[in-house]
Amino acid sequence: MDVKIEAGWKEALEDEFEKKYFQDLTDFVREEYTTHTCFPPGNQIFAAFRHTPFHKVKVVILGQDPYHGPGQANGLCFSVADGIVKPPSLLNIFQELQADVQRSVPQSGNLERWADQGVLLLNATLTVRSHQAGSHQNKGWEQFTDAVIQRLSEKREGLVFLLWGGYAKRKGAKIDASKHLVLSSGHPSPLSANRGYWFGNKHFSKTNKFLKENGQEPIVW
């Protein structure tokens, strides 16, 4: 199956594209986009892989579902398109960022600027039906994104994995922590953050400290 994806990712994931589950997933997604309004736009489903080539990944942030409101999802977890109101979780991410590295809150919630520096912003499920959270779960995306994490853990060294919330922690459970830095905290959603499980995790400064210690350029958050 010919999936239009960055060459390094295509090589790393080639066997996944030939598996029956992925072919079934492709048929499902194609039917959903034909018969319903779905997000992100079709040409942005694999945006995370386009912005962050396999061999340029430095940091991985795991999300769950794309945003399901009009104009929000742009193929990068926690990110919204330019001009879209920042969702509560993203506001809390920016608030922690401001406290941690004294960076003023960005005007735009579009995180392409992170992705282009090597931050893979990966949702577990890459598509969703409009206004129906979780509607494309358990259709094969999770198996595919598990393979993405596994390939990075196996084939790369010195990456930083940021696991925010219980779902991300479970999904990242098999990351080889002897080769990579794995940082965990609560989820930035208001429910978790307001209970004290998010603010103060200092993941942004810890990430850059690790990158610099390993001879890599830090992320300009």
C-alpha positions, 0 to 999 in steps of 0.5 A: 500500500502506497502511503504518502509519508516522509521517506524515513518514516516510510522505511521504518513503518513499511511492514505496517502498511502491508498488514491487514489491519492497516488496509482495513483502517484505510478503508474505514477512514476513506469511507468516514471521510466520504460520508461524514465530516471528519478531522483533521483535513485529509491532507493533514492526517499524517502532518506530524510525520511530514513536519518531523522526519524520522531521523530528526525526531528529538522529542515525542509528545503523546496525545489521544484524539484529534480535536473534533470541532471545526477548524481545530485539528491540524494533525499535531497533538494539542495543536490547533490551526492559526486563528483558532481559540486555544483549548483549555489543555493547550492553555495549561501547557502554555502556562507551564511553559511560561513558568518553566522557561520564562517564555511568554504565552504564544499568540497562536496555538499552532505547534508546527514551530515545535514539530519543525524542530524535532518534536513529534506531536503524535495522537494515538488516533489520527482521525475523528468524526466531527463532534464525536470524540473517540469515534475513530478509536479501536479501528486500527490507529492505536496499533499503528501509533504503537508501532511508531513508538516502538520503532523510535524506541528501537531504532533511535537513541537519546530521545525524550518522551513526554507522557502526560496523563494515564493514557499516554503513560500506558501507551509509552509503557514499552519505551526503552528507558535505558536508551531514552529519557521518559518524563511523566506527569498528569495530563494538562487538562483542567481536571488533572491540572487543577488537582496538582498533577500538571503544573510544576513538572518542568518538562520543557526545561528538563527536555532541553537540559537532556538534549544539551547534555547529549550534544543536541540543539535545545527546542525553542519552545 
